[in-house]
Amino acid sequence: MRAHVELIHEDDYIWHAAELPFGEGRAVERRLSTDEEDGSSSLSLQFPADWGRGPGVPHADTEFYVVSGSLVYGGTEVGPGGYVQVPKGVPMDWIKIREGSHVLHWREYGDAGFDPDGPRRADGDASIVDANALEWVAAPTVGPLTPLYIKLLHRDPKTGFYTRLIRAPKGWTDHRLAHHPCYEEFYTLGGRMAYNFGDIDEGTYCFRPAGVKHGHFVAETEIDWIIRSDGELINWYTTEEWIKWGGTAENYHTHEAPVISTMPVRSRSRGPWSGDGM
């Protein structure tokens, strides 16, 4: 299980040599969140020089998202907004990332292992998406909220696991106490939001395990995130909440009540935290 990370800014984290076996070139990583039980990781990569790797089979569900710079996958080049997803055990084509690029990288349900020219061990196919070619779609809302807007990058039809871009317009707010049956992870691509755990701005990251409650969002500008969840994200709301924690189950069963969160992992630039939201 990964720790509750809320909030950190990636600039507060140190650089490590990137764990990208069998690659050639230079890459460094900031470890935003890791699971030492199965190797799942969320990483921010920078490339001081060109980097590349030949075909092979990854040991984990693998994703890359270009924040800046460019990436070439199997001969197809994408710039900012480019996204690559390769299921665990499915052959992956060659990849090259240009010097100076900033790329987000996720490994899920496995470690950094990679078998060059290895055999297929699972069904499925790799995919590459240019988010700039997608239209923003209004997300369903509950209650009198300004809609959020979504660009879906990947969704597993069996588990509901998804990766998507989300945009909140200036003034979007949700003050209700909410929690989810799945984890929720985000990296902020641009904009600013006030939040009970601290200010959210470009480069701010969160990993919230299933059941952890949150709320008190106010978008001070238009704001964009890339968000991932390991299942269908259902918003369970609590009303008539009493001091700090508790209340009436509004649209879920009481045995699915939010868990009491411990002090989350936070980084220094987020400043002191009042405990609001506990």
C-alpha positions as CSV (number, residue, x, y, z in Angstrom):
1,M,0.0,0.0,0.0
2,R,1.3,3.4,-0.9
3,A,1.4,6.2,1.6
4,H,-1.2,9.0,1.7
5,V,0.7,11.8,-0.1
6,E,-1.2,15.2,0.2
7,L,0.3,17.5,-0.8
8,I,3.9,17.6,-2.1
9,H,5.4,19.8,-4.7
10,E,7.9,17.9,-6.9
11,D,10.5,20.6,-6.6
12,D,10.9,19.7,-2.9
13,Y,12.0,16.2,-3.9
14,I,15.6,15.2,-4.8
15,W,16.7,13.7,-8.1
16,H,17.8,10.0,-8.5
17,A,19.2,8.2,-11.4
18,A,16.2,6.9,-13.3
19,E,15.3,3.2,-13.0
20,L,14.8,2.5,-16.7
21,P,16.7,-0.7,-17.4
22,F,18.3,-1.4,-20.8
23,G,17.9,2.3,-21.8
24,E,20.7,4.3,-23.4
25,G,21.3,8.0,-22.7
26,R,20.7,10.0,-19.5
27,A,17.5,10.2,-17.4
28,V,16.8,11.3,-13.8
29,E,13.7,10.8,-11.7
30,R,11.8,12.3,-8.7
31,R,9.9,9.6,-6.8
32,L,6.5,11.1,-6.2
33,S,5.0,7.9,-4.8
34,T,6.1,4.2,-4.5
35,D,4.7,0.9,-3.3
36,E,7.6,-1.2,-1.9
37,E,5.3,-4.2,-1.8
38,D,4.8,-4.6,-5.6
39,G,7.0,-1.9,-7.2
40,S,4.2,0.4,-8.4
41,S,5.6,3.9,-8.8
42,S,4.7,7.4,-9.9
43,L,7.7,9.3,-11.2
44,S,8.7,12.6,-12.7
45,L,11.4,12.2,-15.3
46,Q,13.9,14.7,-16.7
47,F,16.3,14.0,-19.6
48,P,19.6,15.9,-19.5
49,A,20.4,14.1,-22.8
50,D,18.6,12.0,-25.4
51,W,17.4,8.7,-24.0
52,G,16.1,5.6,-25.7
53,R,15.3,1.9,-25.3
54,G,14.6,-0.9,-27.8
55,P,11.6,-3.2,-27.9
56,G,10.8,-5.4,-25.0
57,V,8.2,-6.5,-22.5
58,P,7.6,-4.5,-19.2
59,H,6.9,-6.2,-15.9
60,A,4.3,-3.6,-15.0
61,D,1.5,-1.7,-16.6
62,T,3.5,1.2,-18.0
63,E,2.5,4.8,-18.9
64,F,4.4,7.9,-20.1
65,Y,2.9,11.4,-20.4
66,V,4.8,14.3,-22.0
67,V,4.7,17.5,-20.0
68,S,7.3,19.3,-22.2
69,G,9.6,18.2,-24.9
70,S,8.9,15.2,-27.1
71,L,8.7,11.4,-27.2
72,V,8.9,9.0,-30.1
73,Y,7.2,5.7,-29.8
74,G,7.7,3.1,-32.5
75,G,8.2,5.9,-35.1
76,T,5.3,8.1,-33.9
77,E,6.4,11.4,-32.3
78,V,4.3,13.3,-29.8
79,G,4.9,16.6,-27.9
80,P,3.3,17.9,-24.8
81,G,0.1,16.0,-24.2
82,G,1.5,12.9,-25.7
83,Y,0.6,9.7,-23.8
84,V,1.8,6.0,-24.2
85,Q,0.2,3.1,-22.3
86,V,1.5,-0.5,-22.4
87,P,-0.1,-3.3,-20.4
88,K,2.0,-5.6,-18.2
89,G,3.4,-8.5,-20.2
90,V,2.5,-6.9,-23.6
91,P,5.4,-6.2,-26.1
92,M,6.4,-2.6,-26.1
93,D,7.9,-0.9,-29.2
94,W,11.2,1.1,-29.1
95,I,11.0,4.5,-27.5
96,K,13.1,7.7,-27.6
97,I,12.8,10.8,-25.5
98,R,14.5,14.0,-26.5
99,E,17.0,15.9,-24.4
100,G,15.4,18.5,-22.1
101,S,12.0,16.7,-22.0
102,H,9.9,16.4,-18.8
103,V,7.8,13.2,-18.8
104,L,5.6,11.7,-16.1
105,H,6.0,7.9,-15.8
106,W,3.9,5.3,-14.0
107,R,4.4,1.6,-13.3
108,E,1.5,-0.2,-11.9
109,Y,1.2,-3.8,-10.5
110,G,4.9,-4.5,-11.0
111,D,8.5,-3.2,-10.8
112,A,10.8,-1.6,-13.3
113,G,11.8,-4.9,-14.8
114,F,12.0,-5.0,-18.6
115,D,12.8,-8.0,-20.9
116,P,14.4,-6.9,-24.2
117,D,12.7,-8.8,-27.1
118,G,10.9,-10.9,-24.5
119,P,7.9,-13.0,-25.3
120,R,4.3,-11.8,-24.9
121,R,2.9,-12.9,-21.6
122,A,-0.6,-11.2,-21.6
123,D,-3.3,-10.1,-23.9
124,G,-3.8,-6.5,-24.9
125,D,-2.1,-3.9,-27.0
126,A,0.0,-0.8,-26.5
127,S,-1.7,2.6,-27.2
128,I,-0.4,6.1,-28.0
129,V,-2.7,9.2,-27.7
130,D,-2.2,12.8,-28.5
131,A,-4.4,14.6,-26.0
132,N,-4.3,17.7,-28.1
133,A,-6.4,15.9,-30.7
134,L,-9.2,15.1,-28.1
135,E,-12.1,17.3,-27.2
136,W,-12.9,18.3,-23.6
137,V,-16.1,16.5,-22.5
138,A,-18.2,17.7,-19.5
139,A,-18.1,15.2,-16.6
140,P,-21.4,14.2,-14.9
141,T,-22.0,16.3,-11.8
142,V,-23.9,15.7,-8.6
143,G,-25.5,18.9,-7.2
144,P,-25.2,22.5,-8.3
145,L,-21.5,22.4,-9.4
146,T,-19.9,24.0,-12.4
147,P,-18.9,21.0,-14.6
148,L,-15.4,19.5,-14.7
149,Y,-14.1,18.6,-18.1
150,I,-12.4,15.4,-19.1
151,K,-10.1,14.0,-21.8
152,L,-9.9,10.2,-21.3
153,L,-6.4,8.8,-22.1
154,H,-6.9,5.2,-21.0
155,R,-9.5,3.0,-19.4
156,D,-9.3,-0.7,-18.5
157,P,-12.7,-2.2,-19.5
158,K,-12.3,-5.0,-16.8
159,T,-11.2,-3.0,-13.8
160,G,-12.3,0.5,-14.6
161,F,-8.7,1.7,-14.0
162,Y,-8.3,5.0,-15.8
163,T,-6.0,7.8,-16.6
164,R,-7.5,11.1,-17.8
165,L,-6.9,14.8,-18.0
166,I,-9.3,17.0,-15.9
167,R,-9.9,20.7,-16.3
168,A,-11.7,22.8,-13.7
169,P,-12.8,26.3,-14.7
170,K,-12.1,29.3,-12.5
171,G,-14.6,29.3,-9.6
172,W,-15.2,25.6,-9.6
173,T,-15.8,24.5,-6.0
174,D,-16.9,21.4,-4.0
175,H,-17.2,22.0,-0.3
176,R,-18.7,18.7,0.5
177,L,-17.0,15.9,2.4
178,A,-16.2,13.2,-0.2
179,H,-14.4,9.9,-0.4
180,H,-14.0,7.1,-3.0
181,P,-13.8,3.3,-3.2
182,C,-10.6,3.5,-5.2
183,Y,-7.4,5.4,-4.9
184,E,-7.1,8.9,-6.5
185,E,-3.8,10.3,-7.7
186,F,-3.1,13.6,-9.5
187,Y,-0.3,15.8,-10.8
188,T,-1.1,19.4,-11.5
189,L,-0.2,20.6,-15.0
190,G,-1.2,24.2,-14.6
191,G,-3.4,26.6,-12.7
192,R,-4.1,27.2,-9.0
193,M,-6.6,25.9,-6.4
194,A,-7.1,26.5,-2.7
195,Y,-7.7,23.2,-0.9
196,N,-7.9,22.1,2.8
197,F,-4.6,20.2,2.6
198,G,-2.8,23.2,1.1
199,D,-2.5,25.2,-2.1
200,I,-2.4,23.3,-5.4
201,D,-0.4,24.7,-8.3
202,E,1.7,23.5,-11.2
203,G,3.9,20.6,-10.1
204,T,1.8,19.7,-7.0
205,Y,1.2,16.0,-6.5
206,C,-1.2,13.9,-4.5
207,F,-1.8,10.2,-3.9
208,R,-4.9,9.5,-1.8
209,P,-5.6,5.8,-0.8
210,A,-9.2,4.5,-1.1
211,G,-11.5,5.7,1.6
212,V,-9.6,8.8,2.6
213,K,-11.9,11.8,2.8
214,H,-11.2,15.2,1.3
215,G,-13.0,18.4,0.2
216,H,-13.0,22.2,0.3
217,F,-11.8,22.8,-3.2
218,V,-11.9,26.3,-4.8
219,A,-10.4,26.8,-8.2
220,E,-8.7,30.3,-8.2
221,T,-7.8,30.0,-11.9
222,E,-8.6,27.5,-14.6
223,I,-6.6,24.4,-13.5
224,D,-5.6,21.2,-15.3
225,W,-4.5,17.8,-13.8
226,I,-3.6,14.4,-15.0
227,I,-5.6,12.0,-12.7
228,R,-5.4,8.2,-12.2
229,S,-7.6,5.8,-10.2
230,D,-7.4,2.1,-9.9
231,G,-11.2,1.6,-10.3
232,E,-14.4,3.3,-11.0
233,L,-14.3,6.7,-9.2
234,I,-17.6,7.1,-7.3
235,N,-18.1,10.2,-5.1
236,W,-19.5,9.2,-1.8
237,Y,-20.6,12.3,0.1
238,T,-21.3,12.9,3.8
239,T,-23.7,15.6,5.0
240,E,-24.4,17.1,8.5
241,E,-20.8,16.3,9.4
242,W,-19.8,16.9,13.0
243,I,-16.6,18.2,14.4
244,K,-13.6,16.9,12.4
245,W,-15.1,13.7,11.2
246,G,-18.4,11.9,11.1
247,G,-22.0,12.6,9.9
248,T,-24.9,11.1,8.0
249,A,-24.2,8.7,5.1
250,E,-25.8,10.4,2.2
251,N,-25.5,8.0,-0.8
252,Y,-23.5,5.0,0.5
253,H,-23.7,2.3,3.1
254,T,-22.4,3.1,6.6
255,H,-19.9,0.2,6.5
256,E,-18.3,2.0,3.6
257,A,-17.7,5.1,5.7
258,P,-14.4,7.0,5.1
259,V,-11.4,5.9,7.1
260,I,-9.7,8.3,9.6
261,S,-6.7,9.5,7.7
262,T,-3.3,9.8,9.4
263,M,-1.0,12.8,8.9
264,P,-0.3,12.7,5.1
265,V,3.1,13.0,3.6
266,R,3.6,16.7,2.8
267,S,6.5,18.7,1.4
268,R,8.0,21.9,2.9
269,S,6.8,24.4,0.3
270,R,3.2,23.5,1.1
271,G,3.6,25.2,4.5
272,P,2.1,24.2,7.8
273,W,-1.2,22.4,7.8
274,S,-4.1,23.1,10.2
275,G,-5.4,19.6,10.2
276,D,-8.5,20.7,8.3
277,G,-10.0,17.7,6.5
278,M,-8.9,15.1,9.1
